[in-house]
């Protein structure tokens, strides 16, 4: 597997992101639209959008990505908005490698903390396990945040 990373978004990433997120069968249509809106925002406004990306490619095909950004009013904290691997490429360690490359980019910007949030619903157990397996600490759980019986779970990865 010849995995390479790039950080410069391209116009075709609008379709790439839609395909990657939809391939998982995991996200609602409105969530797919949010993922697409973030890349469109970045393409329209550049770095001023506040959204940064790392794309994973195999043989010229985009197979996964992260979207992250500096948290306003903090010195060195970043949000990890999205990390998604195309369903056809899951289980090959791409997500872990995407995280490592994303950490490298954040460290270049003198970032120290990376925050990720997800739902407490049972369907998101694999997401929570992914964060925990990749050394994120569960920092908080906010009751009924998304809906009744749907808490927000906040994870943090402290970069050394």
C-alpha positions in Angstrom: 0.0 0.0 0.0 1.5 3.3 -1.2 -0.2 5.8 1.2 0.6 9.4 0.8 -0.7 12.5 2.5 -1.5 16.0 1.2 -2.9 19.1 3.0 -3.9 21.3 0.0 -7.6 20.9 -0.8 -8.6 20.6 -4.4 -12.0 21.2 -6.1 -12.5 17.5 -6.6 -12.3 17.0 -2.8 -15.9 18.1 -2.7 -16.9 14.9 -4.4 -14.2 12.9 -2.7 -15.4 13.9 0.8 -19.1 13.2 -0.1 -18.1 9.7 -1.4 -15.9 8.9 1.6 -18.5 10.0 4.2 -21.4 8.3 2.4 -19.5 5.1 1.9 -19.5 4.4 5.7 -23.3 4.2 5.8 -22.8 5.7 9.2 -23.8 9.4 8.8 -27.2 11.1 8.3 -27.7 13.1 5.1 -27.4 16.3 7.0 -24.1 15.2 8.5 -22.8 14.5 5.0 -23.8 18.0 3.9 -21.9 19.5 6.8 -18.8 17.6 5.8 -19.1 18.9 2.3 -19.8 22.5 3.5 -16.5 22.5 5.4 -14.4 21.7 2.3 -16.4 24.2 0.3 -15.8 26.8 2.9 -12.0 26.1 2.8 -11.9 26.2 -1.0 -13.8 29.5 -1.0 -12.0 31.3 1.9 -8.7 29.5 2.1 -6.9 29.2 5.4 -9.0 32.1 6.7 -11.9 29.6 6.9 -10.3 28.0 10.0 -10.7 24.6 8.5 -7.6 22.5 7.7 -7.4 19.1 6.1 -5.2 16.1 5.7 -6.0 13.8 2.8 -4.8 10.2 2.6 -4.3 8.9 -0.9 -3.5 5.4 -2.4 -2.5 5.3 -6.0 -4.0 8.8 -6.6 -7.4 7.9 -5.0 -8.4 9.8 -1.9 -9.4 7.2 0.7 -9.7 9.2 3.9 -9.3 12.6 5.5 -9.3 14.6 8.6 -10.7 18.1 9.1 -9.4 20.1 12.0 -9.0 23.7 13.2 -7.6 25.9 15.9 -10.2 26.6 18.6 -10.8 30.4 18.8 -9.8 32.1 22.0 -7.3 29.3 23.0 -3.6 29.4 22.7 -2.9 25.8 21.5 -6.1 23.8 21.3 -7.5 22.2 18.2 -10.8 20.6 17.3 -10.7 17.4 15.2 -14.0 17.9 13.3 -13.9 14.9 11.1 -11.8 11.7 10.6 -13.2 9.3 8.0 -11.8 6.5 6.0 -13.6 5.1 2.9 -15.4 2.0 3.9 -13.5 0.0 1.2 -10.2 0.9 3.0 -11.2 0.5 6.6 -9.2 -1.8 8.9 -5.9 -1.1 7.2 -4.6 1.4 9.7 -5.3 4.4 7.6 -7.2 6.2 10.4 -4.3 5.8 12.8 -1.9 7.1 10.1 -4.2 10.0 9.4 -4.2 10.9 13.1 -0.4 10.8 13.2 -0.1 13.1 10.2 -2.8 15.4 11.7 -0.9 15.6 15.0 2.3 16.5 13.0 0.4 19.4 11.3 -1.0 20.6 14.6 2.4 20.4 16.3 3.9 22.5 13.5 1.3 25.2 14.5 2.4 24.8 18.2 -0.8 23.0 19.0 -0.8 21.0 22.3 -4.3 19.6 22.7 -6.7 17.9 20.2 -10.3 17.6 21.1 -12.8 15.2 19.5 -16.5 14.8 20.3 -19.0 12.1 19.5 -22.3 10.7 20.6 -22.9 8.3 23.5 -25.4 6.3 21.5 -24.5 2.6 21.0 -24.0 3.0 17.3 -21.0 5.3 18.1 -19.2 2.8 20.2 -16.7 2.0 17.5 -15.9 5.7 17.2 -15.4 6.0 21.0 -13.2 2.8 20.9 -11.2 4.3 18.0 -10.4 7.4 20.1 -9.5 5.4 23.2 -7.4 2.9 21.2 -5.5 5.9 19.8 -4.8 7.4 23.3 -7.5 10.0 23.6 -8.7 10.5 27.1 -12.4 10.8 27.8 -12.6 14.4 29.2 -16.3 15.0 29.6 -19.8 13.6 29.0 -22.6 16.2 28.6 -26.0 14.6 29.3 -28.8 14.9 26.6 -26.6 17.2 24.5 -27.7 16.0 21.0 -31.1 14.7 22.2 -32.7 13.0 25.1 -30.5 10.0 26.0 -27.9 11.1 23.5 -24.9 12.6 25.3 -21.9 14.4 23.9 -18.7 12.6 24.8 -15.6 14.8 24.6 -12.1 13.3 24.2 -8.7 15.0 24.4 -5.3 13.9 23.0 -2.5 15.8 24.6 0.4 16.1 22.2 3.9 15.7 23.7 
